[in-house]
Structure formats: C-alpha cells, structure tokens
Amino acid sequence: MINIICFQIYYFNVLKLHNFHLYKCLCLLLQISLPYKLVVAMDRWVGKVAVVTGASAGIGASIVEKLVQKGIIVAGFARRVERVENLAKKLEDAKGKLYGLKVDITVEDDIIKAFDWIKDNLGPVHILINNAGISRSGSLISGNAQTWKEILETNVLGLCVATREAVKNMKSNNVEGHIVHINSVAGHKHVGLPHMNVYSASKYAVTALGDNLRDELRKNRLKIKVSSISPGLVITEIHEKAQLTGKEIQWIRNEPILNADDVADAVSYVLGTPPHVQIQELTITPIGERI
Ligand SMILES: NC(=O)c1ccc[n+]([C@@H]2O[C@H](COP(=O)([O-])OP(=O)(O)OC[C@H]3O[C@@H](n4cnc5c(N)ncnc54)[C@H](OP(=O)(O)O)[C@@H]3O)[C@@H](O)[C@H]2O)c1
C-alpha cells in the first residue's frame, strides 16, 4: 500500500507539470485512484431555502438567478422589492422559486420579521448570502458622520443581524448550513479609491466577523460553513451610487472589471463543495487589476 502511495506521489510530482494526462492514463492502467478529486455539486441544496440580501441589483440579483435556476427556494431581501418581484416573474419557469421580501438591512426589526415569515412560509434556512452593501465617496478628514454610519449599519451591523437570525434558524432545525459573506479585496488591503475609506473599514470588519463566526460555530459544535468571497472591481450600480465624479466613474469603467455573474459563479463554487470542505476565503479579481 505504502509503495502504491509513494509511486502515486512520485509520478504525480514528476509528471504534473509536463503531462497530467499521461499520469491519469498511468493511474487507469494500474487501476489506482487519482490522489485528489474536485467535487462541485449543488444537488444537496435543491428544494432548500436560501436567503440573499441585496437581491434587487448587481451581484445579489445574479446570485439569486443562479440559485433559483439550480432549484433552490430563495428569499431575496431588498428595499426595492418590486425589482426582486420582477426577477421572480422572469424566473417563473426555473427549477426553484424566488420570493421578494421588503427589508431594509439597517432595520433590525425588518430582518427579524423577514426570518419569521420564512420560518412560517418556506421552512428551515440552509443558506445565507450576506450581499447587501453600499459605498460612499468622501474624505476621512472632512467627511460626514451620517454617511459613515450608513455604511457601517448596512455593511456591518445588517450582516451581523442577518447572520444571527440565520444561525438561530439553522441551529433550531439542526441544519448543516452555509453562510457566505460578500466581502471585497478592500477588506484585506489598502485600495486607495475615493469611495473606499470607511467602506474598506467595513469590509475589514467583514473579514474579522467571518473568522470569529467560524470560531464560534466550531466551539458550539455547529456544522455551518462560513465563506468570505472577496471580489475586485465589479461592474454594478454601486459605483454610481457612491457619489463619485463622472471622471472617477469613467476611470473605473476603463479598468479591468468583473461581471456580477463572475462573482455569482464563485458563490456557486463555494456552495458546491462537499460537506467536509469549507472554503474560508476566495479572492476573485479581473486579470490585470491594478487597485
Ligand atoms: N461592485 C463592486 O465593485 C464590488 C466589489 C467588491 C465587493 N462588492 C460587494 O458586493 C456586494 C453587492 O454590491 P453590488 O456591487 O452588487 O452593489 P449594487 O448593484 O449597488 O447592489 C447593492 C444591493 O444591496 C442592497 N442594499 C443596499 N442598501 C440596503 C439596505 N439598507 N437594505 C437592504 N438592501 C440594501 C440594494 O438593494 P435596495 O437598494 O433595493 O435596498 C442592492 O440590491 C456589496 O456587499 C459590495 O460591497 C462589490
């Protein structure tokens, strides 16, 4: 047995750079299994309930669409609920189903009521995608505290309350769930764009919150995965809404940039990992990104 393993490792290392296919053939001929496998399957989530915050636009809308196409029942939170309802109509023939819920993520009561509605009408929550987020242009040396509060209440406190409600729901139903925080590269390094100062601090907080949550869940023996997905620039409404100047927006548009679907694919990837695999952090950037 040890010989076979050594043989596998030896040939894997010798051949991997040159001819992986030759290695696979060799394994087949000798009837030994490949030393690793990559399993990406969403089947276990079919018919289960997912909550997606910020479902009315950009990355959130794209995530919702992919989950519903795969057969998941999605509760999409947003203030502009009519947009989510329009998306639900577009997805009428999909395998899953989308329900739009009017939630302001900065209002704790809205979040609690929405989770209560889900409990009574849809069933146990299996997935939470904390996606709702905003950024605002402004200076740290002359900025407006109300704007800073708005960013922190949306990106940090809203995420905390939604996470608490989801974990409560998963725990009481004994669900092995998955919580995904839509973070940002700005949650790990200095980016230096005019709408990414307090925003960046909020995303550093998201990084810390994900790590702490993973730890708490482990100590409480709850089998709930926590993944942080950190995109670089993505082409969505967020930049226009950040009150950047026309020139700044033009600069962003001319940079290498991801589509919302690229991030939604990353979400599908982390959700599709086998039950024992937890992707803690996934950074996704366009090739050539300079920020
Ligand atoms: N675009 C990028 O370059 C980029 C890069 C890295 C990370 N991200 C992150 O990706 C996530 C999604 O951003 P996006 O680019 O898709 O932005 P977006 O197109 O502006 O969409 C933001 C979503 O968040 C929701 N939202 C904002 N404030 C809310 C509130 N108070 N209550 C409920 N929902 C609220 C919006 O819904 P309503 O307005 O209808 O409520 C909308 O659905 C954010 O967390 C963002 O930080 C974005």
The ligand as an SDF file (V2000), in Angstrom:
LIG
                    3D

 48 52  0  0  0  0  0  0  0  0999 V2000
  -19.2700   46.2470   -7.3990 N   0  0  0  0  0  0  0  0  0  0  0  0
  -18.0590   46.0760   -6.9150 C   0  0  0  0  0  0  0  0  0  0  0  0
  -17.0440   46.5670   -7.4870 O   0  0  0  0  0  0  0  0  0  0  0  0
  -17.8590   45.2630   -5.6750 C   0  0  0  0  0  0  0  0  0  0  0  0
  -16.5830   44.7790   -5.3950 C   0  0  0  0  0  0  0  0  0  0  0  0
  -16.3580   44.0460   -4.2390 C   0  0  0  0  0  0  0  0  0  0  0  0
  -17.4100   43.7640   -3.3860 C   0  0  0  0  0  0  0  0  0  0  0  0
  -18.6580   44.2560   -3.6690 N   0  0  0  0  0  0  0  0  0  0  0  0
  -19.7200   43.9570   -2.6900 C   0  0  0  0  0  0  0  0  0  0  0  0
  -20.7540   43.2550   -3.3480 O   0  0  0  0  0  0  0  0  0  0  0  0
  -21.9830   43.4680   -2.6700 C   0  0  0  0  0  0  0  0  0  0  0  0
  -23.0680   43.8250   -3.6710 C   0  0  0  0  0  0  0  0  0  0  0  0
  -22.6990   45.0430   -4.3030 O   0  0  0  0  0  0  0  0  0  0  0  0
  -23.0860   45.4130   -5.8070 P   0  0  0  0  0  0  0  0  0  0  0  0
  -21.8420   45.8740   -6.4580 O   0  0  0  0  0  0  0  0  0  0  0  0
  -23.8930   44.3450   -6.4260 O   0  0  0  0  0  0  0  0  0  0  0  0
  -23.9580   46.7220   -5.4930 O   0  0  0  0  0  0  0  0  0  0  0  0
  -25.3570   47.2500   -6.0920 P   0  0  0  0  0  0  0  0  0  0  0  0
  -25.5020   46.8890   -7.5110 O   0  0  0  0  0  0  0  0  0  0  0  0
  -25.4030   48.6840   -5.7110 O   0  0  0  0  0  0  0  0  0  0  0  0
  -26.4210   46.4220   -5.2240 O   0  0  0  0  0  0  0  0  0  0  0  0
  -26.4780   46.6050   -3.8470 C   0  0  0  0  0  0  0  0  0  0  0  0
  -27.6160   45.7810   -3.2680 C   0  0  0  0  0  0  0  0  0  0  0  0
  -27.6050   45.9990   -1.8510 O   0  0  0  0  0  0  0  0  0  0  0  0
  -28.9210   46.3630   -1.4630 C   0  0  0  0  0  0  0  0  0  0  0  0
  -28.9190   47.2860   -0.3320 N   0  0  0  0  0  0  0  0  0  0  0  0
  -28.1940   48.4090   -0.1390 C   0  0  0  0  0  0  0  0  0  0  0  0
  -28.5690   49.0220    0.9930 N   0  0  0  0  0  0  0  0  0  0  0  0
  -29.5680   48.2730    1.5280 C   0  0  0  0  0  0  0  0  0  0  0  0
  -30.3860   48.3880    2.6730 C   0  0  0  0  0  0  0  0  0  0  0  0
  -30.2780   49.4070    3.5370 N   0  0  0  0  0  0  0  0  0  0  0  0
  -31.3100   47.4310    2.8950 N   0  0  0  0  0  0  0  0  0  0  0  0
  -31.4590   46.3940    2.0400 C   0  0  0  0  0  0  0  0  0  0  0  0
  -30.7240   46.2320    0.9400 N   0  0  0  0  0  0  0  0  0  0  0  0
  -29.7870   47.1550    0.6890 C   0  0  0  0  0  0  0  0  0  0  0  0
  -29.5370   47.0400   -2.6760 C   0  0  0  0  0  0  0  0  0  0  0  0
  -30.9670   46.8930   -2.6060 O   0  0  0  0  0  0  0  0  0  0  0  0
  -32.0050   48.1130   -2.4060 P   0  0  0  0  0  0  0  0  0  0  0  0
  -31.2980   49.3720   -2.7510 O   0  0  0  0  0  0  0  0  0  0  0  0
  -33.1310   47.7560   -3.3210 O   0  0  0  0  0  0  0  0  0  0  0  0
  -32.3930   48.0270   -0.9680 O   0  0  0  0  0  0  0  0  0  0  0  0
  -28.9610   46.2020   -3.8050 C   0  0  0  0  0  0  0  0  0  0  0  0
  -29.7520   45.0770   -4.0180 O   0  0  0  0  0  0  0  0  0  0  0  0
  -21.7170   44.5730   -1.6390 C   0  0  0  0  0  0  0  0  0  0  0  0
  -21.5390   43.9980   -0.3650 O   0  0  0  0  0  0  0  0  0  0  0  0
  -20.4050   45.1820   -2.1190 C   0  0  0  0  0  0  0  0  0  0  0  0
  -19.6720   45.7600   -1.0720 O   0  0  0  0  0  0  0  0  0  0  0  0
  -18.9050   44.9760   -4.7870 C   0  0  0  0  0  0  0  0  0  0  0  0
  1  2  1  0
  2  3  2  0
  2  4  1  0
  4  5  1  0
  4 48  2  0
  5  6  2  0
  6  7  1  0
  7  8  2  0
  8  9  1  0
  8 48  1  0
  9 10  1  0
  9 46  1  0
 10 11  1  0
 11 12  1  0
 11 44  1  0
 12 13  1  0
 13 14  1  0
 14 15  2  0
 14 16  1  0
 14 17  1  0
 17 18  1  0
 18 19  2  0
 18 20  1  0
 18 21  1  0
 21 22  1  0
 22 23  1  0
 23 24  1  0
 23 42  1  0
 24 25  1  0
 25 26  1  0
 25 36  1  0
 26 27  1  0
 26 35  1  0
 27 28  2  0
 28 29  1  0
 29 30  1  0
 29 35  2  0
 30 31  1  0
 30 32  2  0
 32 33  1  0
 33 34  2  0
 34 35  1  0
 36 37  1  0
 36 42  1  0
 37 38  1  0
 38 39  2  0
 38 40  1  0
 38 41  1  0
 42 43  1  0
 44 45  1  0
 44 46  1  0
 46 47  1  0
M  CHG  2   8   1  16  -1
M  END
$$$$
